[in-house]
Amino acid sequence: MPLHLPPDLDARPTPFYLYDLDLLRRTLQAAQQAARPRAIQVHYALKANANQPIMDLVREYGLGADCVSGNEVQCALDAGFAPAHVVFAGVGKSDAEINRALAADIWCFNVESAPELLVLNELAGRQGRRARVALRLNPNVDARTHHYITTGLEANKFGIGLGELAGVVELLPTLPHVELVGLHVHIGSQITDLAVFETLCHRVNELQQWFEHRGLALPHLNVGGGLGVDYEQPDEQLVPDFEAYFSLFERYLQRRPGQQVHVELGRSLVAQCGTLVSRVLYVKESQQTRFAILDAGMTELIRPALYQSYHRIENLSSQAPAQLYDVVGPICESSDTFGRQVSLPETRRGDLVVLRTAGAYGQVMASRYNLRDEAPAVYVG
């Protein structure tokens, strides 16, 4: 499937983010077609992309909202998500953020520590409320992904360690303004080895038995997200294999009668619908390499600088024989590099260059470092 480009592409100032809403609809529909027959509720992780047109479509397809800040909670509510479909996660919730979510009566707080439980109980008591909580556990499962986006190992800051779990459970009866409604795990992001999710299911089964042996029923299980996408060859699988993903939970997760299961998907829903469009400012040659210097930089797409991540780079303007380029941005940092020794058609000043699979953790992580202008969003479809 070729890129869906705006008809006035050549006349538009760059850089800008381009979003294909038709592809987003296809992706959301595929996710729900795989999840709904299995009675799995999908929550969209706003941290991937919180642009209003994208939020509107996510809501229209019946997804809930997974939030990791007070502003994300407010964004979800402003976008029309019902409070009963909003979950608030995050290892460092401030009092102001908690109070905002309590006042909105959101469905659930994913609690990551005993100190957080104590604070939540106190703040809920001041409002005369009872906060619904799921305990986020650190299951010590290796997501086999980049170490910066792995969240389920004992060395990570996230979740309640299994060694602390008994103490946390003993604390719960002393907290009158907290109600335990579930269990939450999330082990990382950009997971492409689906066997990892099978391992996660077995660990959740063990944890659920641990709770039941202590007389605690769990009305819902939140198994997190993390399903990866194809950055290398995006056109070969624009829509992830949601059927394979959800079937793993159907086969391996031991659900109790009436138990709700939630997943939190972000990247897999929106990554492929977004593209960063840029122009070549200069082609500069040194004794060692040839640089294609773009007008987009790490201020628009920080992932390559932050994670050393790969995005497919394409020149839309040239059909000439290929040459090798270091594709870089204009920011005053040597880390402002999108790719080294990238094979592109012979590239000249003014050529349009795109960085694919930029719909997740692209615009939402943008900055104004070097006092750069904010790149706009353009929507097609």
N, C-alpha and C positions, 0 to 999 in steps of 0.2 A: 504494500500500500504506500503510494508516494505521499510526501508531506502535503498537507492541505494548506496552501499558502494564500494570503490575501491578494486580491487582484491588483492592488496598488503597491505591491511589495517594493518595487524599485524606488518609489517616491517617498517611502517612509524613512524618517530619521532613525538611525540605529544608535545603540543597541535597544532591542525590545524583546519581551517574552511573548511567544506565540502559543496560544492554547487552542487545541482542536476539540471543540465541545462534542462533536459527533463521536469521536473516538472515546471521549470520557463517558458518553451515554452507553456505548457498546460495552465498555469495561464494567460500569456499574451494573448493567443488566446481566452480564455474565456472572458477576460475583453473586448477585441476589438469586439467580437461577440455580446456582450451586448450593447456596446457603439455606434458602428458605425450605426446600423439601427436607432438609436435615434439622429444621427448627433451630438454626444457629443465627443469633442476632449479630449483625455486623455494625461496629462502631467505627466511624471515620476518624483517623488521627489528624486533628487540625494542624499539628506541627509540620505536616508535610506541605500543606498549601492552604491558606485561609482566605484566598480571594473570593469575593462575594459571588460571582457567577458560578464558580466551582462549588461553593457551599450550597448554593440554591439547588443545583442538580443533585448533589449528594442527599440533601434532605428530601427532594422529590422522589428519589428511589428508595426511601424508607430506611435509610441508615441512621443510627444514633451518632453521638459525638463523643469522642475521646479527647479530653483536654488535659493539658499539663501546666496551665497557668490560669490565674483569675481572669486575665484578659481573654484567653481562649474560651473560658466558660461564658463570659459575657458575649463574645463574638458568636458562639453557638446559639445562645438565647436570642440575640438580635437577628440572627439568620432564620429564626422560626423553629429551631429544634425545641421540642417539648422538654421541660426539666426532667421528666421521667425517663428521657433517653440520653441524658448527659451524665458522663462519668468524669471525675476529677482525679487524675493521677499526678505523680511528681514527688521527688524525694525531698523537696524543700518548699512546701507550701507556707506562705506567710499568713499571719493572723488576718490581715485584710482580705486576702484571697479566700481563706476559709470562710470568713464571715459573709462574703459576697455569695459564695456557693450555698451556704446554709440558708441565707435569706431567700434564695431562689428555689430551695427545696429540691436540689438535684437528686438524681437517683442514688448515686453511690460515690463515696470517697475510697480510692484505693490507697490504703494506709501503709506506710513503708517502715515504721519503727514504733517502739513503745512510747518514746517521747511525743511523737505525733499523735498517738491515740490519746494521751493525757491532755494535750492542748485542744484537740478536737472535742473531747468530752467537756472541757471547761467552756469553750466558746459556744458549743451547742446548748449547754445549760443556761448561759446568759441570754440566749434567744428563746429559751423555753422550747427547744426542739430536741429531737433524737436523731442523730446522724447515722445513716446507713453506711456501713463500711465493709469492704472486702480487704482481707489481709494480703498484701503483696509479699509473696515469699520469694526468696532467692533460691531456686532449686538446684543450683550448681550444675547446670547443663550447658555444655559448650556449644554455642551457636555456629562455630566454624566460619566466622565472618571476620571483618576487620576489628582489631582490638578496641578501636575507639567506639564502635557501635555494638559491642557485646555487653549485655547487661545482666546475664543470668549466672555469672560465676561468683564464687565466694570473694574474689578479689575486687569485685565491682561494688560501687556505692549503693546500688539499688536493692530494695527489698529487705525483708526480715530473714536473717540467716537461720538455717534449720536448727542450729544450736541454741538460738534465742527463742524459738517458737513456743516451747512449753511455758516459759515465763510470760510471754505475751498473752497466751491463752488464759493463764491464771489471773492475769490482770483484768480481763474483760468483765467478769461479774462485778467488779468494783466500780465500773463506769456506767452510771445509770443513763447517760445521755448518748450512749453508743449502742448500735444494734448490729451484730455480725450477720451479714447476709451472703457472704461468699468468699471465695478464694481467687487470687489474681496472681498470674505469673507472666513474665515477658522476658525473653532471653536474648533478644537482639534484633538487628535489622539486616536487610539485604541477605536473607537466608535462601540459598538456592539448592541446598541439599535437603530434600524433603524428609529424609530419614531422621533429621534432627527433631522434627515435630512428632514423629513416632516415639522417640526417646522421651520427649517432653510429656506425651500422654501417659506413658508408663509411670513417670515420676509424679504426675498429678494424681493418678490412681492410688499410688502409695500414700500420698499426702491426704487424700480424702479418707482413706481407711484410718489414718492416724487420728483425724478429727472425729470420725464416727466412734472409734474406741473410747473417746472421751465424752461421748454423748452429744456431740455437736453436729447438727445437720447443716448442710451448705445449700441454700436454695439456688445459688448460681455459681458457675465456674467461668472465670475470664482467663482464657488461655493466651492472651496477648496477640501480637501480630508478628511482623518480621518477614513476610513472604517477599522474596526478591524479584527483580525484573532483569531483562536481558539488555545490558548496556552495550555489549559488544556488537550485536546484530539486531537492533530494535525492530526492524521491519519483519523479521522472521517470527516474532511472537509479541506483537503489539499488545495483545490481551493475555495476561498470565493464565496458566492452567488452574483455574479456581476449582474445577471438578476434582483434580488430583489432590489439591490442598485440603479441601473440606472433607473428602472421603477418608483421609487419614484420621480425622477426629471422629468420624462416624464409626470407623473400624476399631480404633484403639482406645478411645476415651470411654471409660465406664461410667455412663450417666445413670443417675438415680431417677426414679419415676418423677416426672414433673420438673426436673432440674433444668434450669436455663443455662445455655452455653453462649458466651459472648467471645467475639474476636475483635481485634483492633487493627484495621488495615489502613495504611496511608500511602506509602510509596507505590504499592502494587496497583492502586486505583488511579493515581494521577501522574505518575512519573512519565509515562510514554506520551501523554497528551500534550506535554509542554516542550518547547524548543526555544533555545536562546539564539536570536538572530543578530548577527554582527557584520561589520564591514572591515576589510583590511585597510589599515591606515598606511602601513609601509611594509615593504619587503626589504630586509636588511641582511646582508651577507657578511660573515666574518670568516676568518681562516678555518674555523672549526665547524660552523653550521650556518644554516640559512634560517632566518627568523621571519615568520608571518606575524606582524604585530596588529592585533585587532583593537577595535574601539570598545569591546567588552572585556572585562577583567574579573579578578577575584571578587570585586565588589558586586558583581552580578551573579557569579557562580563560584562559590568558595570551595566546593567539594574537592576539586583536584588539589588545591593548596592545603586543605585541612586533612583530607583522608588519603591523598595520592590516588584519588578515584579516577576511573576512566569514563569519558563521554565520547561517543563517536562524533568526529568532526568531518563535515562535508562542505565542499566548495560548490555553491549553486551556480556560479557564473562562468566556470571554465570547463572546457572539454579537452584541454591540452594534455600532452603526456605527463605522467606523474613525476613529481620530485618529492624530496624529503624536506620537511620543515619542522622547526620548533615553533609551535603555535602558542603565542604569549599575549598577555594583555598589557595595558599602559600603566599599570599601578607601580609605584616605586617600591617594589619588593621582588626579589628573585623568585620567590615562591609563586608569583603571578604567572603561572605557566599551565596551559590546558593540556598540552601533550608534547612529547619530544619525539623527533624523527617520525612525524606523521606523514604518511603518503597521501598527497593531494595533487590534483591536476595543477599544472603550472599556475601559480597564484600571483595576482597583480594588485596594486592599489585600487581600492573601490570594489573589489570582488565581495559578493555576499557569502558569508561563511556561517554555518549553523552548528550549534552544539546540541545534540539530540538528548532525549530522555532527561529533560531538565524541569519537568513539571513538579517534582518533589524535591524539597530542600534546595531549591534554586532561588526563586524570588523571595520566599519567606525568610531566607538567610541573608538577603542582600544588605549591604551597608553603604554609608556615604563617606567611607574612608577616602582621603585625598579631596574631600568636599565634592565628590562626584554627583552629578545629577542622578535622580532616581530613574531607572529604566521603566517605561510604561508596559502595560499588558495589552495585547491585541487578541481578540477572540474571533475564531472562525467556526462555522458550523452551527 
